[in-house]
Amino acid sequence: MKIETILTPAELPALAQRDLRATACVVFDVLRATSTFVTALHHGAQAIIPVSEIAEAVALKNSKLKIKNSKSILLGGERNGVRISAEGIDFDLGNSPREYRPEKVRGKIIVSTTTNGTRALRACVNAQTVLAASFLNLTATAEFLRRENFTSVLLVCAGTGENTALEDVLAAGALCELLVERDSVEPTLKSREIRARGTLAPPHKIDSSDSAQIALLVWLEAKSDLAGAVSSSANARRLLAIPELREDVAFCLQQDICPLVARMGADGKIGCG
Ligand code: MLT
């Protein structure tokens, strides 16, 4: 398995030119899009449809041709972190995972547009498989990747605006650790020992690019105080400064509370896969 990481959203446009037909793309927008989608699915949402633009989301909801039962459709997402109110429409949901409670989302299709997360997902549409991942479903995602034995895995960090987001790189590194540790010829090798070597365990089945090694090393450095490390990131600072959203940061850093694989199908819908 070859693992590569996209560390910045500036790298996303180039994906359109790449042949991703044998690649599994794993998209991380820890704060908060992919954490929110995973939570929605865990709470019974039928599917999430990520779209890039507000107008696209509104048009999709209004299009009875594309989706027959429009009553089951909710509009979700954010601009500048808050729920969208545009084109004469108040969106049903913002982008806080804590809003996506079972009583709100069960059985619903959620059309969502966010600043970075949904664009990163859309940038991967030509891949063999596209997954939405977060700390909330990290182990389930790693197990799926190992089970399916992909030859190439691209970890896509959605970022914050035009910049790298620390929390996305940390989650990508955490996934690398799960993949590397379990595929190493030294299955008992622990993170501390990997760290002492200052590099990855010798890659046998795993072939890690420099970008994946960067993510892993950053994760190994930060994992003992994940909340502390993330609290210094631009995205966390922004959310922590908004009283009604500050709890989202701790929520999104919980590990493996949603044991599911969030997979985007050829129809652009993310469901439990
Ligand atoms: C994004 O897609 O950029 C976000 O998830 C931002 C947010 O939730 O505030």
Residues whose N, C-alpha, C, O or C-beta is under 5 A from the ligand:
A	BS01	MLT	D29 L31 R32 A33 E78 G81 N95 T114 T115 N116 G117 T118 G159
